[in-house]
Amino acid sequence: MVPGEKRYGGDVAIAGAAPGPGAVQAGAVELLNLPDLGIGILLPELALLVNTRALAYAATHGRVLLPTQPPFVALRFTDRTALAGELLTPGAPDRQLYVLLALFAAAAFDTAAHLHTAAAVRQRHPGLAWIGFPVPDADGLWRFPDYSYGRRLASEHPLTTPGGHPA
């Protein structure tokens, strides 16, 4: 869902369709296997479901797949992209599952959702580094001395609580 470069020369799972890291390098598999999410146990069934759809896609579009690879992996990148588009189309069967997988893949890349953000940035998390996420101050907090859009924000309401809640 977030294409990237191959991890090594014989990497078949990643199509290598884009320069830089993708969701896998950014920890998507680790995120999906977090015990708190509770979906790791479902991943083999989800892979079976994706591969079943890949077989149907290949049959429908006249693609010959290598039997030594999982069907989705055996598809060319353009076919993987087209199949993902079909799976994510509103009204598609099991669409909610694929949207969930896509969201987690994007979250692993864009936010390092499975890691503490400050630690992830300091350890050069592939997704955060790729998008140029800023490094926190020494205390682990982010401060932005320049105002957003070059304009000072409105003053805080005098009755706002220390926790930031309106009075």
Rosetta constraint file for C-alpha pairs under 8 A:
AtomPair CA 1 CA 23 HARMONIC 6.99 0.50
AtomPair CA 1 CA 102 HARMONIC 5.75 0.50
AtomPair CA 1 CA 105 HARMONIC 6.35 0.50
AtomPair CA 1 CA 106 HARMONIC 7.11 0.50
AtomPair CA 2 CA 22 HARMONIC 5.07 0.50
AtomPair CA 2 CA 23 HARMONIC 5.05 0.50
AtomPair CA 2 CA 105 HARMONIC 6.85 0.50
AtomPair CA 2 CA 106 HARMONIC 6.50 0.50
AtomPair CA 2 CA 109 HARMONIC 7.54 0.50
AtomPair CA 3 CA 14 HARMONIC 7.52 0.50
AtomPair CA 3 CA 15 HARMONIC 7.47 0.50
AtomPair CA 3 CA 16 HARMONIC 7.00 0.50
AtomPair CA 3 CA 17 HARMONIC 6.16 0.50
AtomPair CA 3 CA 18 HARMONIC 5.76 0.50
AtomPair CA 3 CA 21 HARMONIC 7.57 0.50
AtomPair CA 3 CA 22 HARMONIC 4.83 0.50
AtomPair CA 3 CA 23 HARMONIC 6.77 0.50
AtomPair CA 4 CA 14 HARMONIC 7.19 0.50
AtomPair CA 4 CA 15 HARMONIC 7.63 0.50
AtomPair CA 4 CA 16 HARMONIC 5.53 0.50
AtomPair CA 4 CA 17 HARMONIC 6.15 0.50
AtomPair CA 4 CA 18 HARMONIC 4.71 0.50
AtomPair CA 4 CA 19 HARMONIC 5.71 0.50
AtomPair CA 4 CA 20 HARMONIC 5.46 0.50
AtomPair CA 4 CA 21 HARMONIC 4.62 0.50
AtomPair CA 4 CA 22 HARMONIC 3.77 0.50
AtomPair CA 4 CA 23 HARMONIC 7.22 0.50
AtomPair CA 4 CA 25 HARMONIC 7.98 0.50
AtomPair CA 5 CA 14 HARMONIC 7.07 0.50
AtomPair CA 5 CA 15 HARMONIC 7.29 0.50
AtomPair CA 5 CA 16 HARMONIC 4.04 0.50
AtomPair CA 5 CA 17 HARMONIC 6.35 0.50
AtomPair CA 5 CA 18 HARMONIC 5.56 0.50
AtomPair CA 5 CA 19 HARMONIC 5.22 0.50
AtomPair CA 5 CA 20 HARMONIC 5.53 0.50
AtomPair CA 5 CA 21 HARMONIC 5.83 0.50
AtomPair CA 5 CA 22 HARMONIC 6.79 0.50
AtomPair CA 6 CA 11 HARMONIC 5.78 0.50
AtomPair CA 6 CA 12 HARMONIC 7.87 0.50
AtomPair CA 6 CA 14 HARMONIC 5.51 0.50
AtomPair CA 6 CA 15 HARMONIC 6.67 0.50
AtomPair CA 6 CA 16 HARMONIC 4.71 0.50
AtomPair CA 7 CA 11 HARMONIC 6.22 0.50
AtomPair CA 7 CA 14 HARMONIC 7.64 0.50
AtomPair CA 7 CA 25 HARMONIC 7.61 0.50
AtomPair CA 11 CA 15 HARMONIC 7.93 0.50
AtomPair CA 12 CA 73 HARMONIC 6.53 0.50
AtomPair CA 12 CA 74 HARMONIC 7.94 0.50
AtomPair CA 13 CA 73 HARMONIC 5.50 0.50
AtomPair CA 14 CA 73 HARMONIC 7.77 0.50
AtomPair CA 15 CA 73 HARMONIC 7.96 0.50
AtomPair CA 15 CA 76 HARMONIC 7.56 0.50
AtomPair CA 15 CA 77 HARMONIC 5.89 0.50
AtomPair CA 17 CA 77 HARMONIC 6.94 0.50
AtomPair CA 20 CA 130 HARMONIC 7.29 0.50
AtomPair CA 21 CA 25 HARMONIC 5.64 0.50
AtomPair CA 21 CA 26 HARMONIC 6.90 0.50
AtomPair CA 21 CA 126 HARMONIC 5.98 0.50
AtomPair CA 21 CA 127 HARMONIC 6.63 0.50
AtomPair CA 21 CA 130 HARMONIC 7.38 0.50
AtomPair CA 22 CA 26 HARMONIC 6.26 0.50
AtomPair CA 22 CA 109 HARMONIC 6.91 0.50
AtomPair CA 22 CA 126 HARMONIC 7.95 0.50
AtomPair CA 22 CA 127 HARMONIC 7.15 0.50
AtomPair CA 23 CA 27 HARMONIC 6.37 0.50
AtomPair CA 23 CA 28 HARMONIC 5.40 0.50
AtomPair CA 23 CA 105 HARMONIC 5.44 0.50
AtomPair CA 23 CA 106 HARMONIC 6.66 0.50
AtomPair CA 23 CA 108 HARMONIC 6.32 0.50
AtomPair CA 23 CA 109 HARMONIC 5.19 0.50
AtomPair CA 23 CA 127 HARMONIC 7.52 0.50
AtomPair CA 24 CA 28 HARMONIC 5.13 0.50
AtomPair CA 24 CA 29 HARMONIC 6.40 0.50
AtomPair CA 24 CA 105 HARMONIC 7.74 0.50
AtomPair CA 25 CA 126 HARMONIC 6.56 0.50
AtomPair CA 25 CA 127 HARMONIC 7.92 0.50
AtomPair CA 26 CA 108 HARMONIC 5.78 0.50
AtomPair CA 26 CA 109 HARMONIC 5.07 0.50
AtomPair CA 26 CA 112 HARMONIC 7.06 0.50
AtomPair CA 26 CA 125 HARMONIC 6.54 0.50
AtomPair CA 26 CA 126 HARMONIC 5.28 0.50
AtomPair CA 26 CA 127 HARMONIC 5.41 0.50
AtomPair CA 27 CA 31 HARMONIC 6.11 0.50
AtomPair CA 27 CA 108 HARMONIC 5.69 0.50
AtomPair CA 27 CA 109 HARMONIC 7.27 0.50
AtomPair CA 27 CA 112 HARMONIC 7.43 0.50
AtomPair CA 27 CA 114 HARMONIC 7.69 0.50
AtomPair CA 28 CA 32 HARMONIC 6.12 0.50
AtomPair CA 28 CA 104 HARMONIC 6.70 0.50
AtomPair CA 28 CA 105 HARMONIC 5.02 0.50
AtomPair CA 28 CA 106 HARMONIC 7.97 0.50
AtomPair CA 28 CA 107 HARMONIC 7.91 0.50
AtomPair CA 28 CA 108 HARMONIC 5.07 0.50
AtomPair CA 28 CA 109 HARMONIC 7.30 0.50
AtomPair CA 29 CA 33 HARMONIC 6.21 0.50
AtomPair CA 30 CA 34 HARMONIC 6.40 0.50
AtomPair CA 30 CA 114 HARMONIC 7.31 0.50
AtomPair CA 31 CA 104 HARMONIC 7.17 0.50
AtomPair CA 31 CA 108 HARMONIC 6.55 0.50
AtomPair CA 31 CA 113 HARMONIC 7.16 0.50
AtomPair CA 31 CA 114 HARMONIC 5.19 0.50
AtomPair CA 32 CA 37 HARMONIC 7.11 0.50
AtomPair CA 32 CA 39 HARMONIC 6.53 0.50
AtomPair CA 32 CA 40 HARMONIC 5.73 0.50
AtomPair CA 32 CA 104 HARMONIC 6.94 0.50
AtomPair CA 33 CA 37 HARMONIC 7.35 0.50
AtomPair CA 33 CA 38 HARMONIC 7.56 0.50
AtomPair CA 33 CA 39 HARMONIC 6.73 0.50
AtomPair CA 33 CA 40 HARMONIC 4.26 0.50
AtomPair CA 33 CA 41 HARMONIC 7.77 0.50
AtomPair CA 34 CA 38 HARMONIC 6.97 0.50
AtomPair CA 34 CA 39 HARMONIC 7.88 0.50
AtomPair CA 34 CA 40 HARMONIC 6.81 0.50
AtomPair CA 34 CA 114 HARMONIC 7.55 0.50
AtomPair CA 35 CA 39 HARMONIC 7.70 0.50
AtomPair CA 35 CA 40 HARMONIC 7.08 0.50
AtomPair CA 39 CA 43 HARMONIC 6.68 0.50
AtomPair CA 42 CA 46 HARMONIC 6.18 0.50
AtomPair CA 43 CA 47 HARMONIC 6.00 0.50
AtomPair CA 44 CA 48 HARMONIC 6.20 0.50
AtomPair CA 45 CA 49 HARMONIC 6.16 0.50
AtomPair CA 46 CA 50 HARMONIC 6.18 0.50
AtomPair CA 47 CA 51 HARMONIC 6.01 0.50
AtomPair CA 48 CA 52 HARMONIC 6.03 0.50
AtomPair CA 49 CA 53 HARMONIC 6.32 0.50
AtomPair CA 50 CA 54 HARMONIC 6.11 0.50
AtomPair CA 50 CA 72 HARMONIC 6.85 0.50
AtomPair CA 51 CA 55 HARMONIC 6.17 0.50
AtomPair CA 51 CA 70 HARMONIC 6.66 0.50
AtomPair CA 51 CA 71 HARMONIC 5.22 0.50
AtomPair CA 51 CA 72 HARMONIC 5.30 0.50
AtomPair CA 52 CA 56 HARMONIC 6.37 0.50
AtomPair CA 52 CA 71 HARMONIC 7.65 0.50
AtomPair CA 53 CA 57 HARMONIC 6.05 0.50
AtomPair CA 53 CA 83 HARMONIC 8.00 0.50
AtomPair CA 54 CA 58 HARMONIC 6.04 0.50
AtomPair CA 54 CA 71 HARMONIC 5.61 0.50
AtomPair CA 54 CA 72 HARMONIC 5.12 0.50
AtomPair CA 54 CA 75 HARMONIC 7.58 0.50
AtomPair CA 54 CA 83 HARMONIC 7.16 0.50
AtomPair CA 55 CA 59 HARMONIC 6.16 0.50
AtomPair CA 55 CA 71 HARMONIC 5.91 0.50
AtomPair CA 55 CA 72 HARMONIC 7.60 0.50
AtomPair CA 56 CA 60 HARMONIC 6.08 0.50
AtomPair CA 57 CA 61 HARMONIC 6.06 0.50
AtomPair CA 57 CA 83 HARMONIC 6.93 0.50
AtomPair CA 58 CA 62 HARMONIC 5.75 0.50
AtomPair CA 58 CA 63 HARMONIC 4.58 0.50
AtomPair CA 58 CA 64 HARMONIC 6.78 0.50
AtomPair CA 58 CA 65 HARMONIC 7.35 0.50
AtomPair CA 58 CA 75 HARMONIC 7.64 0.50
AtomPair CA 59 CA 63 HARMONIC 6.28 0.50
AtomPair CA 59 CA 64 HARMONIC 7.93 0.50
AtomPair CA 63 CA 75 HARMONIC 7.86 0.50
AtomPair CA 65 CA 69 HARMONIC 7.93 0.50
AtomPair CA 65 CA 71 HARMONIC 6.59 0.50
AtomPair CA 65 CA 74 HARMONIC 5.47 0.50
AtomPair CA 65 CA 75 HARMONIC 6.71 0.50
AtomPair CA 66 CA 71 HARMONIC 7.74 0.50
AtomPair CA 66 CA 74 HARMONIC 5.91 0.50
AtomPair CA 67 CA 71 HARMONIC 7.71 0.50
AtomPair CA 69 CA 73 HARMONIC 6.22 0.50
AtomPair CA 69 CA 74 HARMONIC 5.62 0.50
AtomPair CA 70 CA 74 HARMONIC 6.12 0.50
AtomPair CA 71 CA 75 HARMONIC 6.54 0.50
AtomPair CA 72 CA 80 HARMONIC 6.80 0.50
AtomPair CA 75 CA 79 HARMONIC 5.78 0.50
AtomPair CA 75 CA 80 HARMONIC 5.87 0.50
AtomPair CA 76 CA 80 HARMONIC 6.17 0.50
AtomPair CA 77 CA 81 HARMONIC 6.11 0.50
AtomPair CA 78 CA 82 HARMONIC 6.19 0.50
AtomPair CA 79 CA 83 HARMONIC 6.01 0.50
AtomPair CA 80 CA 84 HARMONIC 6.07 0.50
AtomPair CA 81 CA 85 HARMONIC 6.20 0.50
AtomPair CA 82 CA 86 HARMONIC 6.39 0.50
AtomPair CA 83 CA 87 HARMONIC 6.17 0.50
AtomPair CA 84 CA 88 HARMONIC 6.08 0.50
AtomPair CA 85 CA 89 HARMONIC 6.05 0.50
AtomPair CA 86 CA 92 HARMONIC 7.04 0.50
AtomPair CA 87 CA 92 HARMONIC 5.98 0.50
AtomPair CA 87 CA 93 HARMONIC 7.42 0.50
AtomPair CA 87 CA 94 HARMONIC 7.57 0.50
AtomPair CA 87 CA 95 HARMONIC 5.82 0.50
AtomPair CA 87 CA 98 HARMONIC 6.57 0.50
AtomPair CA 88 CA 92 HARMONIC 6.71 0.50
AtomPair CA 88 CA 95 HARMONIC 5.42 0.50
AtomPair CA 88 CA 96 HARMONIC 7.98 0.50
AtomPair CA 88 CA 98 HARMONIC 6.30 0.50
AtomPair CA 88 CA 99 HARMONIC 6.32 0.50
AtomPair CA 89 CA 95 HARMONIC 7.02 0.50
AtomPair CA 90 CA 95 HARMONIC 7.01 0.50
AtomPair CA 91 CA 95 HARMONIC 6.99 0.50
AtomPair CA 94 CA 98 HARMONIC 6.87 0.50
AtomPair CA 95 CA 99 HARMONIC 6.13 0.50
AtomPair CA 96 CA 100 HARMONIC 6.12 0.50
AtomPair CA 97 CA 101 HARMONIC 6.34 0.50
AtomPair CA 98 CA 102 HARMONIC 6.06 0.50
AtomPair CA 99 CA 103 HARMONIC 6.05 0.50
AtomPair CA 100 CA 104 HARMONIC 6.26 0.50
AtomPair CA 101 CA 105 HARMONIC 6.15 0.50
AtomPair CA 102 CA 106 HARMONIC 6.13 0.50
AtomPair CA 103 CA 107 HARMONIC 5.99 0.50
AtomPair CA 104 CA 108 HARMONIC 6.08 0.50
AtomPair CA 105 CA 109 HARMONIC 6.46 0.50
AtomPair CA 106 CA 110 HARMONIC 5.83 0.50
AtomPair CA 106 CA 111 HARMONIC 7.91 0.50
AtomPair CA 107 CA 111 HARMONIC 5.23 0.50
AtomPair CA 107 CA 112 HARMONIC 6.34 0.50
AtomPair CA 107 CA 113 HARMONIC 5.72 0.50
AtomPair CA 108 CA 112 HARMONIC 4.52 0.50
AtomPair CA 108 CA 113 HARMONIC 5.36 0.50
AtomPair CA 108 CA 114 HARMONIC 6.74 0.50
AtomPair CA 108 CA 127 HARMONIC 7.55 0.50
AtomPair CA 109 CA 126 HARMONIC 7.40 0.50
AtomPair CA 109 CA 127 HARMONIC 4.42 0.50
AtomPair CA 109 CA 128 HARMONIC 6.85 0.50
AtomPair CA 110 CA 127 HARMONIC 5.71 0.50
AtomPair CA 110 CA 128 HARMONIC 6.11 0.50
AtomPair CA 110 CA 131 HARMONIC 7.56 0.50
AtomPair CA 111 CA 117 HARMONIC 7.45 0.50
AtomPair CA 111 CA 127 HARMONIC 7.55 0.50
AtomPair CA 111 CA 128 HARMONIC 6.70 0.50
AtomPair CA 112 CA 116 HARMONIC 7.63 0.50
AtomPair CA 112 CA 117 HARMONIC 6.64 0.50
AtomPair CA 112 CA 120 HARMONIC 6.81 0.50
AtomPair CA 112 CA 125 HARMONIC 7.25 0.50
AtomPair CA 112 CA 127 HARMONIC 7.26 0.50
AtomPair CA 112 CA 128 HARMONIC 7.11 0.50
AtomPair CA 113 CA 117 HARMONIC 7.70 0.50
AtomPair CA 115 CA 119 HARMONIC 7.30 0.50
AtomPair CA 115 CA 120 HARMONIC 6.07 0.50
AtomPair CA 116 CA 120 HARMONIC 6.00 0.50
AtomPair CA 117 CA 121 HARMONIC 6.16 0.50
AtomPair CA 118 CA 122 HARMONIC 6.26 0.50
AtomPair CA 118 CA 135 HARMONIC 7.27 0.50
AtomPair CA 118 CA 136 HARMONIC 6.35 0.50
AtomPair CA 118 CA 140 HARMONIC 5.83 0.50
AtomPair CA 118 CA 141 HARMONIC 7.80 0.50
AtomPair CA 119 CA 123 HARMONIC 6.08 0.50
AtomPair CA 120 CA 124 HARMONIC 6.27 0.50
AtomPair CA 120 CA 125 HARMONIC 5.14 0.50
AtomPair CA 120 CA 128 HARMONIC 7.78 0.50
AtomPair CA 121 CA 125 HARMONIC 5.69 0.50
AtomPair CA 121 CA 128 HARMONIC 6.46 0.50
AtomPair CA 121 CA 129 HARMONIC 7.01 0.50
AtomPair CA 121 CA 133 HARMONIC 7.32 0.50
AtomPair CA 121 CA 134 HARMONIC 7.60 0.50
AtomPair CA 121 CA 135 HARMONIC 6.03 0.50
AtomPair CA 121 CA 136 HARMONIC 7.99 0.50
AtomPair CA 122 CA 135 HARMONIC 6.87 0.50
AtomPair CA 124 CA 128 HARMONIC 7.22 0.50
AtomPair CA 124 CA 129 HARMONIC 5.68 0.50
AtomPair CA 125 CA 129 HARMONIC 5.83 0.50
AtomPair CA 126 CA 130 HARMONIC 5.96 0.50
AtomPair CA 127 CA 131 HARMONIC 6.30 0.50
AtomPair CA 128 CA 132 HARMONIC 6.07 0.50
AtomPair CA 128 CA 133 HARMONIC 5.12 0.50
AtomPair CA 129 CA 133 HARMONIC 6.03 0.50
AtomPair CA 135 CA 142 HARMONIC 7.56 0.50
AtomPair CA 136 CA 140 HARMONIC 5.22 0.50
AtomPair CA 136 CA 141 HARMONIC 5.23 0.50
AtomPair CA 136 CA 142 HARMONIC 4.66 0.50
AtomPair CA 136 CA 143 HARMONIC 7.53 0.50
AtomPair CA 137 CA 141 HARMONIC 5.47 0.50
AtomPair CA 137 CA 142 HARMONIC 5.86 0.50
AtomPair CA 137 CA 143 HARMONIC 7.28 0.50
AtomPair CA 146 CA 150 HARMONIC 6.97 0.50
AtomPair CA 147 CA 151 HARMONIC 5.52 0.50
AtomPair CA 147 CA 152 HARMONIC 5.48 0.50
AtomPair CA 147 CA 153 HARMONIC 7.22 0.50
AtomPair CA 148 CA 152 HARMONIC 7.36 0.50
AtomPair CA 148 CA 153 HARMONIC 7.88 0.50
AtomPair CA 156 CA 160 HARMONIC 7.01 0.50
AtomPair CA 157 CA 166 HARMONIC 7.74 0.50
AtomPair CA 159 CA 166 HARMONIC 6.58 0.50
AtomPair CA 159 CA 167 HARMONIC 5.18 0.50
AtomPair CA 160 CA 164 HARMONIC 5.80 0.50
AtomPair CA 160 CA 165 HARMONIC 5.57 0.50
AtomPair CA 160 CA 166 HARMONIC 4.63 0.50
AtomPair CA 160 CA 167 HARMONIC 5.34 0.50
AtomPair CA 161 CA 165 HARMONIC 5.25 0.50
AtomPair CA 161 CA 166 HARMONIC 6.36 0.50
AtomPair CA 161 CA 167 HARMONIC 6.33 0.50
